[in-house]
């Protein structure tokens, strides 16, 4: 037993209980080496809640031990709680320090480590001809490799992962059992002798001889290859040549949506993109996300990769397999690496599944025999307003928790319909899931349900309530209702605002500006350009964009030219004037007349205050985009036009911004809600620009200036009237860099405290976190009533 009572009064003994991401990240060998170096005795064990350390020795050494744990913990670990307690039992101090087995009693509350990119040490080994792991695609250690994707249950021990199918050889076992080795208790530890293996499949024939070389040769020849990776399949193609890119677009029925590109190293990334030091550091981080950066105008990449948006999503190799593929001379230095799934379906994870679902898209398969328990797509990040912002939070980050002050009860938030994530929560912790996708098919719904069950089991969270969207037709909401638990319906834009409040720990009333595509309002109209006042338990609508029709309902989001007609119709433009106002667009005049007629009759044209649809209408008027082939296409193209005109300047530094800022006609008092942002003057200016033959860039600039100036002016007025200094910004339109940076810079300069999503995306993928906070507040009020 450990004791603080000993002949040496300078000795002491402690029990240290640590919660957080402390399993599978080299934490125990770190503690072992630390204890040995300080001549301390005791042991460390994994538990269902983290780790427990019992330590004894000289007082100053024990104090130093505790300090170094806090300051020098392994880079992949995350300490969320650390408690110490004196041990007062009788008995001599033990000899040495030991790493003990797992203590498995009690409720699981430890945290799951996300999957991490290959570390430098492992990378050096696979490139070293004299190393026993030379060329081995499944090399890993406690500092890198698969985690969440291979875990079946906790605690994180090998028998609870998909690696249980592979028995370690003598050499691997010695590493695994040696506390001084960086592979000590690395659960996926393996080598060519005992671990998973690769094979190649093309034309119905399997080849195990040099499968990586065969894949590289296919890619060099302009063919398309499916690659089984860490959390699912990628579809890969040469990123320099138009032919394979066009072939892939045709096969995936993806005419314009941007493809992500993986390059062989950071120097190639700098050669092909404009890359800041901050962006380079994110690319090279252990999480290794896709980073959206400006494309070089003289880039030798195929222009078909991301047409019309001036940006490219780039990533570096993050698995040994990726590095080994790029090491082949035949392999192009840049590859399209897009998600391996048919349109509207979840990511493929199994070999047989991929052969069935991807066979029509690819010419060959690079496969392996390590099972993927949980499909996880790549994360996507963009630097905006000086900080990395998530476009998609998935591999490398999920399911790490977000500290969510105000969440007081275990619950489940089921998210939105598009870009769905769900979120499990318990006291002051929220666990947003990886990217699930659009809940538009049975396959996606099943993936959603399977992952909820899996995370509930891993985290041992039994929800007491469910939070869901207000929209009556969302599949996620239907799922919530069918559980039989208390369901709290959270309005879409309030959930956006609450997501910012949750991650920044804000409990008091705030003003919220939420701009996005659409969300169901309690008045049965389609919202999307809203100013709210919010607390965690509720909201009041203070302002909106002036409503306009959605001709054809959801079809209007796919055909921006309809929204252009809607804006003109709302300004009183007659049939004879409207058709010529759509410049250079191959839209049948009779079809345009039909749309004007259904709006005149009020048929199939619900009213909306959507900022996303306003973007669509302006993009069509400017002849930037008349049809959206993917979500947000017109807005991204319009943003690019504005950025070209600004040339790095902030929108608030333009004369257009100043003109709108001082024009009180941009917003006015109404009745319900009290204020409206009136876009008509902006559209009238755009019509004048069109008659004058002004450029698309000029039109885009005046539109961004209008949005930034009008909302800034109104928010400053409301903050003064209500005595509120904290402001949150959220919604999919906040992924527009021009808009976000203009709003944050101006409002901060005027003394408002501006908060924006940082831990989850501002788009619909962040809604589940906001639902969790609001649902918890409403549930607490119901329980206490």
C-alpha positions in Angstrom: 0.0 0.0 0.0 1.0 3.6 -0.5 1.4 5.8 2.6 2.3 9.3 3.5 3.3 8.1 7.0 6.8 7.0 6.9 10.0 7.5 8.8 10.9 10.3 6.4 8.6 13.1 7.2 9.4 14.7 3.8 7.5 11.8 2.0 4.0 12.0 0.8 1.5 9.9 -1.2 -1.3 11.0 -3.5 -4.1 9.4 -5.6 -4.5 11.4 -8.8 -7.7 11.0 -10.8 -7.5 12.4 -14.4 -10.4 12.7 -16.8 -10.2 13.6 -20.5 -8.5 12.1 -23.6 -5.9 10.1 -21.7 -6.2 6.6 -23.2 -4.5 5.6 -26.4 -2.4 8.7 -26.6 0.8 7.6 -24.7 -0.3 9.0 -21.4 0.6 6.0 -19.2 4.2 5.6 -20.6 4.6 9.4 -20.2 3.6 9.1 -16.5 5.8 6.0 -16.1 8.9 7.8 -17.4 8.1 10.9 -15.4 7.8 8.9 -12.2 11.0 7.0 -12.9 12.9 10.2 -13.5 11.7 11.7 -10.2 12.4 8.5 -8.2 8.7 8.1 -7.4 6.8 4.9 -6.6 3.3 3.7 -7.3 1.2 2.7 -10.3 -1.1 4.0 -13.0 -4.3 2.3 -14.3 -6.8 3.0 -17.0 -10.3 3.3 -15.7 -13.7 3.8 -17.3 -13.5 7.5 -16.4 -9.8 8.1 -17.4 -6.7 7.2 -15.4 -5.9 6.8 -11.8 -2.3 7.4 -10.5 -1.2 6.4 -7.0 2.2 8.0 -6.4 4.5 8.3 -3.4 8.0 9.8 -2.7 9.7 13.0 -1.6 7.2 15.9 -1.3 9.1 18.2 -3.7 9.3 15.4 -6.3 5.5 14.6 -6.0 4.7 18.3 -6.4 7.0 18.4 -9.5 5.3 15.3 -10.8 1.8 16.9 -10.6 3.1 20.1 -12.2 4.7 18.3 -15.1 1.6 16.3 -15.8 -0.3 19.5 -16.2 2.4 21.2 -18.3 4.0 18.4 -20.3 1.3 15.9 -21.0 1.5 14.1 -24.4 0.4 16.4 -27.3 -2.6 14.3 -28.2 -3.9 14.1 -24.7 -6.6 16.5 -23.3 -6.9 16.8 -19.6 -10.5 18.0 -18.7 -10.3 17.3 -15.0 -7.6 16.4 -12.4 -8.3 15.7 -8.8 -5.7 14.8 -6.1 -6.3 13.2 -2.7 -3.8 12.4 0.1 -3.4 8.7 0.8 -3.2 8.0 4.6 -3.1 4.2 4.8 -0.4 2.5 6.9 2.4 0.6 5.3 5.8 1.0 3.7 6.3 2.8 0.4 6.3 0.3 -2.6 9.4 -0.3 -4.7 9.4 1.0 -8.3 6.5 2.3 -10.5 4.2 0.0 -12.4 1.6 0.3 -15.2 -1.3 -1.8 -14.0 -4.2 -3.3 -15.9 -7.6 -1.6 -16.6 -10.0 -1.0 -13.7 -13.3 -1.5 -15.5 -15.9 -1.0 -12.8 -18.1 2.0 -12.9 -19.8 4.1 -15.6 -17.7 5.0 -18.7 -16.8 8.7 -18.7 -13.4 8.7 -20.3 -13.1 10.4 -23.7 -12.4 8.9 -27.1 -9.4 10.1 -29.0 -10.0 11.1 -32.6 -8.0 9.5 -35.4 -4.6 11.2 -35.8 -2.2 11.7 -38.7 0.9 9.6 -38.9 3.7 11.0 -36.7 7.3 11.8 -37.9 8.8 8.8 -36.1 6.5 6.3 -37.8 6.9 8.1 -41.2 10.7 7.8 -40.9 10.4 4.1 -40.2 8.3 3.3 -43.3 10.7 5.1 -45.5 13.8 3.4 -44.0 14.9 0.4 -46.0 16.6 -1.0 -42.9 13.6 -0.8 -40.6 11.3 -3.8 -40.2 8.3 -1.6 -41.0 9.8 -0.3 -44.3 6.9 0.2 -46.7 4.3 -0.9 -44.2 1.0 1.0 -44.6 -0.4 0.3 -41.1 2.5 1.6 -39.0 1.4 3.6 -35.9 2.3 4.3 -32.3 0.7 5.9 -29.3 1.3 9.3 -30.9 -0.6 8.6 -34.1 -2.9 6.4 -36.1 -6.5 5.1 -35.9 -8.6 5.6 -32.8 -12.3 6.3 -33.1 -12.7 4.5 -36.4 -11.6 1.2 -35.0 -13.1 1.3 -31.5 -16.0 -1.0 -30.8 -16.3 -0.3 -27.1 -14.4 1.2 -24.1 -12.1 1.0 -22.4 -9.7 1.5 -25.3 -8.0 -1.9 -25.2 -7.1 -4.0 -28.2 -9.8 -6.6 -27.7 -12.3 -3.8 -28.0 -11.1 -2.7 -31.4 -11.0 -4.1 -34.9 -7.4 -5.0 -34.3 -8.5 -7.9 -32.2 -8.5 -9.9 -35.4 -4.7 -9.6 -35.6 -2.5 -11.3 -33.0 0.8 -9.5 -32.4 4.1 -11.2 -33.3 6.8 -11.5 -30.7 8.6 -8.2 -31.7 5.3 -6.2 -31.7 4.3 -7.7 -28.4 7.7 -6.7 -26.8 7.1 -3.1 -28.0 3.6 -3.2 -26.7 4.7 -4.4 -23.2 7.7 -2.1 -22.8 6.8 1.2 -20.9 9.9 2.8 -22.4 8.8 2.1 -26.0 6.6 4.7 -27.8 4.4 1.7 -28.8 3.6 0.8 -25.2 -0.1 -0.2 -25.2 -0.5 1.2 -28.7 -3.6 -0.8 -29.4 -3.3 -0.9 -33.3 0.3 -1.9 -33.1 1.3 -4.2 -36.0 4.0 -5.0 -38.6 4.1 -6.8 -41.9 4.5 -10.1 -40.1 1.3 -9.9 -38.0 -0.9 -7.0 -39.0 -3.3 -6.0 -41.7 -2.4 -6.1 -45.4 -3.1 -4.4 -48.7 -4.3 -5.9 -51.9 -5.3 -4.6 -55.4 -8.5 -5.4 -57.3 -9.2 -4.4 -60.9 -11.0 -6.2 -63.7 -12.3 -8.8 -61.2 -8.7 -9.9 -60.4 -7.0 -9.7 -57.0 -3.3 -8.9 -56.8 -1.3 -8.9 -53.6 2.1 -8.2 -55.2 2.9 -4.4 -55.0 -0.7 -3.1 -54.7 0.5 0.4 -54.1 2.5 0.4 -57.3 -0.4 -0.8 -59.3 -2.6 1.9 -57.9 0.0 4.5 -58.7 0.3 3.2 -62.3 -3.5 3.5 -62.7 -3.5 7.1 -61.5 -0.6 8.0 -63.8 -2.6 6.5 -66.7 -5.6 8.8 -65.9 -7.7 6.2 -64.3 -9.8 6.5 -61.2 -9.0 4.5 -58.0 -11.0 3.8 -54.8 -8.7 3.8 -51.8 -9.7 2.4 -48.5 -8.3 4.7 -45.8 -8.7 5.5 -42.1 -12.4 6.2 -41.8 -13.7 5.1 -45.2 -13.0 5.2 -48.9 -11.6 8.0 -51.0 -12.0 8.2 -54.8 -8.7 9.4 -56.3 -7.7 10.8 -59.6 -4.9 12.8 -61.2 -5.5 16.5 -60.2 -3.4 17.9 -63.0 -5.3 16.5 -66.0 -8.8 17.6 -67.2 -9.7 14.2 -68.6 -9.8 12.2 -65.4 -11.4 15.1 -63.5 -14.1 15.3 -66.1 -14.6 11.5 -66.1 -15.0 11.6 -62.4 -17.5 14.4 -62.6 -19.5 12.5 -65.2 -19.5 9.3 -63.2 -20.4 11.0 -59.9 -23.0 13.3 -61.5 -21.1 16.2 -59.9 -20.7 18.8 -62.6 -19.3 21.7 -60.6 -19.0 20.9 -56.9 -15.4 21.4 -55.8 -13.1 18.4 -55.3 -10.6 18.3 -52.4 -6.9 17.8 -53.4 -4.2 15.9 -51.6 -0.7 16.9 -52.4 2.6 15.1 -51.6 3.9 17.8 -49.2 3.8 21.3 -47.9 6.1 22.7 -50.6 3.8 21.4 -53.4 0.9 23.0 -51.5 2.7 26.3 -51.5 3.4 25.9 -55.2 -0.2 25.3 -56.1 -2.0 27.6 -53.6 -1.6 30.8 -51.8 -0.8 29.5 -48.3 -0.2 31.6 -45.2 1.9 30.3 -42.3 -1.2 29.8 -40.2 -2.8 27.7 -43.0 0.4 25.7 -43.4 0.5 25.0 -39.7 -3.1 23.7 -39.8 -2.3 21.5 -42.8 0.7 20.0 -40.9 -1.2 19.6 -37.6 -1.9 16.1 -36.1 -5.5 16.5 -37.1 -4.5 17.1 -40.8 -7.8 18.6 -42.1 -8.6 19.9 -45.5 -7.9 23.6 -45.5 -9.7 25.9 -47.9 -7.2 28.4 -49.4 -7.0 30.8 -52.3 -6.0 29.0 -55.6 -3.1 30.5 -57.6 -4.2 32.0 -60.9 -1.2 30.4 -62.6 -1.8 27.0 -61.0 -1.1 23.9 -63.1 -3.9 22.0 -61.4 -6.9 21.2 -63.6 -9.2 24.2 -63.8 -12.1 21.7 -63.5 -11.3 21.0 -59.8 -13.1 24.0 -58.3 -14.6 26.1 -61.1 -15.7 29.6 -60.4 -14.9 30.0 -56.7 -11.2 30.9 -56.7 -10.5 28.6 -53.7 -9.3 25.0 -53.3 -9.6 22.5 -50.5 -6.1 21.1 -50.0 -4.8 18.5 -47.6 -1.5 16.6 -46.9 -1.1 12.9 -46.7 -2.2 11.8 -43.2 -1.8 8.0 -43.3 1.3 5.8 -44.0 -0.6 4.5 -47.1 -0.9 8.0 -48.5 2.8 8.7 -48.0 3.7 5.4 -49.6 1.5 6.1 -52.6 3.1 9.5 -53.2 6.5 8.0 -52.8 6.0 6.1 -56.1 7.5 7.9 -59.1 4.4 7.1 -61.1 2.0 8.8 -58.7 1.0 12.4 -59.6 2.1 15.0 -57.0 -1.5 16.1 -56.5 -4.5 13.8 -56.4 -8.2 14.5 -56.2 -9.3 12.8 -52.9 -13.1 13.0 -52.7 -15.4 11.0 -50.5 -16.0 7.5 -51.5 -19.8 7.4 -51.6 -22.6 7.6 -54.2 -24.4 10.9 -54.3 -26.7 11.3 -51.3 -25.4 8.2 -49.4 -23.0 7.8 -46.5 -19.3 7.0 -46.9 -18.4 3.5 -47.8 -16.4 1.7 -45.1 -16.5 -2.0 -46.0 -14.7 -3.8 -48.9 -17.8 -5.7 -50.2 -19.9 -2.6 -49.7 -17.4 -0.5 -51.7 -17.2 -3.0 -54.5 -21.0 -2.8 -54.9 -21.5 0.9 -54.4 -18.4 2.3 -56.1 -17.9 -0.1 -59.0 -19.5 2.3 -61.5 -17.2 5.2 -60.5 -13.7 3.7 -60.4 -11.4 1.5 -62.4 -9.6 -0.2 -59.6 -9.6 -0.7 -55.8 -6.8 -0.4 -53.3 -8.1 -2.4 -50.3 -7.0 -3.6 -46.9 -8.4 -6.1 -44.4 -8.6 -3.9 -41.2 -12.3 -3.3 -40.5 -13.6 0.3 -40.0 -16.2 0.3 -37.3 -17.2 4.0 -37.7 -17.2 5.9 -40.9 -15.6 9.3 -40.6 -15.1 11.8 -43.4 -12.4 14.4 -43.7 -12.7 17.6 -41.7 -12.7 21.0 -43.6 -11.3 24.2 -42.1 -11.0 27.8 -43.4 -9.2 30.7 -41.9 -11.6 33.6 -41.5 -11.4 36.7 -39.2 -8.0 35.5 -38.1 -9.1 32.1 -36.8 -9.6 28.6 -38.2 -13.4 28.0 -38.7 -14.9 24.6 -39.4 -16.8 24.0 -42.6 -17.0 20.3 -41.6 -15.9 18.9 -38.2 -15.1 15.2 -38.6 -11.8 13.2 -38.8 -9.2 14.4 -36.3 -11.7 16.2 -34.2 -14.8 14.1 -33.6 -15.9 12.8 -31.2 -13.7 15.0 -28.9 -16.0 17.0 -26.6 -16.9 20.7 -26.7 -17.0 22.3 -23.3 -20.6 23.5 -23.1 -21.3 25.5 -20.0 -25.1 25.4 -19.4 -25.7 21.8 -20.4 -26.9 20.3 -17.2 -28.7 17.0 -18.1 -27.8 14.0 -20.3 -29.5 14.5 -23.6 -29.4 13.9 -27.4 -29.8 16.6 -30.0 -30.5 15.2 -33.5 -29.5 18.2 -35.7 -30.9 19.4 -39.0 -31.7 17.8 -42.3 -28.7 19.1 -44.3 -25.1 18.6 -43.2 -26.5 16.6 -40.3 -24.6 15.9 -37.1 -26.1 14.8 -33.8 -24.8 15.7 -30.4 -24.8 13.8 -27.1 -24.4 15.8 -23.9 -23.8 15.4 -20.2 -23.0 18.0 -17.5 -21.0 20.8 -19.2 -19.8 18.5 -22.0 -21.2 18.1 -25.5 -20.1 15.5 -28.0 -20.9 16.5 -31.6 -20.8 13.6 -33.9 -18.7 13.4 -37.0 -20.3 14.6 -40.3 -23.3 12.4 -41.1 -24.5 14.1 -44.3 -27.9 15.0 -45.7 -30.7 13.0 -44.2 -32.3 12.5 -47.6 -32.2 8.8 -48.0 -32.8 5.6 -46.1 -29.1 4.8 -46.1 -28.2 8.1 -44.5 -31.0 7.7 -41.9 -29.6 4.2 -41.0 -26.1 5.6 -40.7 -27.4 8.4 -38.4 -29.3 5.9 -36.2 -26.3 3.4 -36.1 -23.9 6.2 -35.0 -26.2 7.5 -32.3 -26.5 4.0 -30.9 -22.7 3.5 -31.1 -21.8 6.8 -29.4 -24.4 6.3 -26.7 -22.8 2.9 -26.0 -19.3 4.2 -26.0 -20.0 7.1 -23.8 -22.6 5.4 -21.7 -24.9 8.3 -22.0 -28.6 7.6 -21.5 -30.5 10.7 -22.7 -33.3 12.1 -20.6 -34.5 14.3 -23.3 -34.2 14.9 -27.1 -33.8 18.3 -28.8 -34.9 18.5 -32.5 -35.7 21.0 -35.2 -39.0 22.8 -35.5 -39.5 21.6 -39.1 -42.2 18.9 -39.1 -40.8 17.0 -42.1 -37.2 16.5 -41.0 -36.3 12.8 -40.7 -34.2 13.7 -37.6 -37.3 15.2 -35.9 -39.3 12.1 -36.8 -36.6 9.9 -35.2 -36.8 12.1 -32.1 -40.5 11.8 -31.8 -40.4 8.0 -32.2 -38.1 7.5 -29.2 -40.8 8.2 -26.7 -38.5 10.6 -24.7 -39.5 14.2 -24.0 -38.8 16.1 -27.2 -38.1 19.9 -27.3 -38.5 21.5 -30.7 -35.8 24.1 -31.2 -36.3 26.8 -33.9 -33.6 26.4 -36.5 -32.0 29.9 -36.2 -32.2 30.0 -32.4 -30.2 26.7 -32.5 -27.6 28.4 -34.6 -27.3 31.2 -32.1 -27.3 28.8 -29.2 -24.4 26.9 -30.7 -22.2 30.0 -30.4 -23.4 30.6 -26.8 -22.7 27.0 -25.9 -19.1 26.9 -27.1 -18.3 30.3 -25.6 -20.0 29.6 -22.3 -22.5 32.5 -22.6 -25.5 32.3 -20.3 -26.8 35.9 -20.4 -28.9 37.5 -23.1 -27.2 38.2 -26.4 -28.1 39.7 -29.8 -27.8 37.1 -32.5 -27.4 37.7 -36.3 -28.2 34.4 -38.1 -28.0 34.3 -41.9 -28.5 31.1 -43.8 -30.5 29.3 -46.5 -33.7 28.4 -44.8 -35.3 27.3 -41.5 -38.9 26.7 -40.4 -40.3 29.6 -38.4 -43.0 29.4 -35.7 -45.1 31.6 -37.9 -45.0 28.8 -40.6 -42.9 30.8 -42.9 -39.3 30.2 -44.1 -36.8 32.2 -42.1 -33.1 32.8 -43.0 -32.1 36.4 -42.4 -32.8 37.0 -38.7 -31.8 39.2 -35.7 -32.8 37.6 -32.4 -32.3 38.3 -28.8 -31.5 35.0 -27.0 -30.9 33.3 -23.7 -30.3 29.5 -23.5 -34.0 29.0 -22.8 -35.5 31.0 -25.6 -35.5 33.9 -28.1 -37.3 36.9 -29.5 -37.3 37.8 -33.1 -36.2 41.5 -33.4 -35.6 41.9 -37.2 -35.5 40.1 -40.5 -34.8 40.6 -44.1 -37.8 41.9 -46.0 -39.7 38.8 -47.1 -40.0 37.8 -50.8 -41.6 34.7 -52.5 -40.0 31.3 -53.1 -41.5 30.4 -56.5 -41.7 26.6 -56.6 -40.6 26.2 -53.0 -37.5 24.0 -52.7 -36.9 24.3 -56.5 -36.1 27.9 -56.0 -32.9 27.0 -54.1 -31.7 24.9 -57.0 -32.5 27.5 -59.7 -31.4 31.0 -58.6 -32.9 32.6 -61.7 -36.3 32.0 -60.0 -35.0 34.1 -57.1 -34.0 36.9 -59.5 -37.5 37.0 -60.8 -38.8 36.9 -57.2 -36.8 40.0 -56.3 -38.0 41.9 -59.3 -41.6 40.8 -58.8 -41.4 42.0 -55.2 -40.4 45.4 -56.5 -43.4 45.6 -58.8 -41.7 44.8 -62.0 -44.2 43.7 -64.7 -43.9 40.8 -67.1 -42.7 42.9 -70.0 -40.0 44.5 -67.9 -38.8 41.3 -66.0 -37.6 39.0 -68.8 -35.0 41.4 -70.2 -33.6 41.9 -66.7 -32.0 38.5 -66.7 -28.9 39.2 -68.7 -27.4 36.6 -71.0 -29.1 33.6 -69.5 -30.5 30.8 -71.5 -33.8 30.5 -69.6 -36.8 30.0 -71.7 -38.8 33.3 -71.7 -42.1 31.4 -71.4 -40.8 29.6 -68.3 -39.9 33.0 -66.8 -43.4 34.3 -67.6 -44.9 31.2 -65.9 -42.9 31.8 -62.7 -44.0 35.4 -62.7 -47.6 34.2 -63.1 -47.5 31.7 -60.2 -46.2 34.4 -57.9 -48.9 36.8 -59.1 -51.5 34.1 -58.3 -49.8 33.2 -55.0 -49.4 29.6 -55.9 -46.5 27.5 -54.6 -44.6 30.6 -53.6 -44.2 30.7 -49.8 -42.7 33.9 -48.4 -39.1 33.8 -47.0 -36.6 36.1 -45.3 -33.7 33.9 -46.4 -30.3 35.5 -46.8 -29.2 32.5 -48.8 -32.0 33.0 -51.3 -31.2 36.7 -51.5 -27.6 35.6 -52.5 -29.2 33.4 -55.2 -31.3 36.1 -56.6 -28.4 38.6 -56.8 -26.1 35.9 -58.3 -28.6 35.3 -61.1 -29.2 39.0 -61.7 -25.4 39.5 -62.1 -25.2 36.5 -64.4 -22.8 34.8 -62.0 -24.9 31.6 -61.4 -28.4 30.7 -62.6 -28.5 27.1 -61.4 -27.1 25.6 -58.2 -25.7 22.2 -58.8 -24.5 22.0 -55.2 -25.5 23.8 -52.0 -24.1 27.3 -51.7 -22.7 27.4 -55.3 -24.1 30.8 -56.2 -23.0 32.3 -52.9 -19.5 31.0 -53.2 -19.2 32.3 -56.8 -20.5 35.7 -55.7 -18.1 35.8 -52.8 -15.2 35.1 -55.3 -16.3 38.0 -57.5 -16.3 40.3 -54.6 -12.8 39.1 -53.4 -11.4 39.8 -56.8 -12.7 43.3 -56.7 -11.5 43.9 -53.1 -8.0 42.6 -53.7 -7.4 41.8 -50.0 -9.2 44.9 -48.7 -12.0 44.7 -46.1 -15.5 45.4 -47.4 -15.9 48.1 -44.6 -13.1 50.1 -46.3 -15.1 50.6 -49.5 -17.2 53.6 -50.5 -20.1 51.3 -51.1 -20.1 50.3 -47.5 -20.1 53.9 -46.3 -22.9 54.8 -48.6 -25.2 52.0 -47.3 -24.1 52.5 -43.6 -25.4 56.1 -43.5 -28.6 55.4 -45.5 -31.3 54.7 -43.0 -33.6 53.5 -45.8 -31.7 50.1 -45.6 -33.7 49.2 -42.5 -36.9 50.4 -41.1 -39.3 49.8 -38.2 -42.1 47.3 -38.8 -44.6 45.5 -36.7 -43.8 41.8 -36.4 -40.8 41.7 -36.0 -40.1 45.3 -35.0 -37.5 45.9 -37.7 -36.8 44.9 -41.4 -33.7 45.0 -43.5 -34.9 46.4 -46.8 -33.0 44.9 -49.7 -34.9 46.8 -52.4 -32.6 49.8 -52.6 -29.6 47.4 -53.1 -31.4 45.6 -55.9 -32.3 48.9 -57.5 -28.6 49.9 -57.4 -27.8 46.5 -59.0 -30.3 47.2 -61.8 -28.7 50.5 -62.5 -25.3 48.8 -62.6 -26.6 46.4 -65.1 -27.9 49.2 -67.4 -24.5 50.9 -67.1 -22.7 47.7 -68.1 -20.9 47.4 -64.7 -19.0 44.2 -64.0 -20.0 41.2 -62.0 -17.3 42.1 -59.5 -18.9 45.6 -59.0 -22.3 44.1 -58.5 -21.1 41.6 -56.0 -19.2 44.3 -54.1 -22.2 46.5 -53.7 -24.3 43.5 -52.5 -21.8 42.5 -49.8 -21.4 46.1 -48.8 -25.2 46.4 -48.4 -25.5 43.3 -46.2 -22.5 44.3 -44.0 -23.5 47.9 -43.6 -27.3 47.4 -43.1 -27.0 44.7 -40.5 -24.1 46.4 -38.7 -26.1 49.6 -38.5 -29.2 47.9 -37.2 -27.2 45.8 -34.6 -25.6 48.8 -33.2 -29.0 50.5 -32.8 -30.5 47.4 -31.2 -27.5 46.9 -28.8 -28.0 50.5 -27.6 -31.8 50.2 -27.2 -31.6 46.9 -25.3 -28.4 47.5 -23.4 -26.7 44.4 -24.7 -23.0 44.3 -25.6 -22.6 40.7 -26.6 -23.4 39.7 -30.2 -23.2 36.2 -31.8 -22.9 35.5 -35.5 -23.9 32.2 -37.0 -25.6 30.5 -40.0 -24.2 29.2 -43.3 -23.7 32.7 -44.7 -21.1 33.3 -42.0 -18.9 31.0 -44.0 -18.6 33.9 -46.4 -15.2 35.4 -45.6 -16.1 38.9 -46.9 -19.2 39.1 -44.9 -17.8 37.6 -41.7 -14.7 39.7 -41.6 -16.6 42.9 -42.5 -19.1 42.3 -39.7 -16.6 41.3 -37.0 -14.2 44.1 -37.7 -16.7 46.9 -37.8 -18.8 45.7 -34.8 -15.8 45.0 -32.7 -14.5 48.5 -33.5 -17.8 49.9 -32.3 -17.4 48.3 -28.9 -19.6 45.2 -29.3 -18.2 41.8 -28.1 -18.6 39.6 -31.2 -18.6 35.8 -30.8 -18.5 33.4 -33.8 -18.5 29.6 -34.1 -15.0 28.1 -33.6 -15.6 24.6 -32.2 -18.4 23.6 -34.6 -19.3 24.8 -38.1 -21.5 27.9 -38.5 -23.6 26.0 -41.0 -26.2 23.4 -40.2 -23.6 21.0 -38.9 -23.3 23.2 -35.8 -27.0 23.2 -35.0 -27.0 20.0 -32.9 -24.7 21.7 -30.3 -27.1 24.7 -30.1 -30.1 22.3 -29.8 -28.3 20.5 -26.9 -27.9 23.8 -24.9 -31.4 25.0 -25.6 -33.0 21.5 -25.0 -31.1 21.2 -21.7 -32.4 24.6 -20.5 -35.9 23.8 -21.4 -35.8 20.3 -19.9 -34.3 21.7 -16.6 -37.2 24.2 -16.5 -39.7 21.4 -17.1 -38.2 19.2 -14.4 -38.1 22.1 -11.9 -41.6 23.2 -12.7 
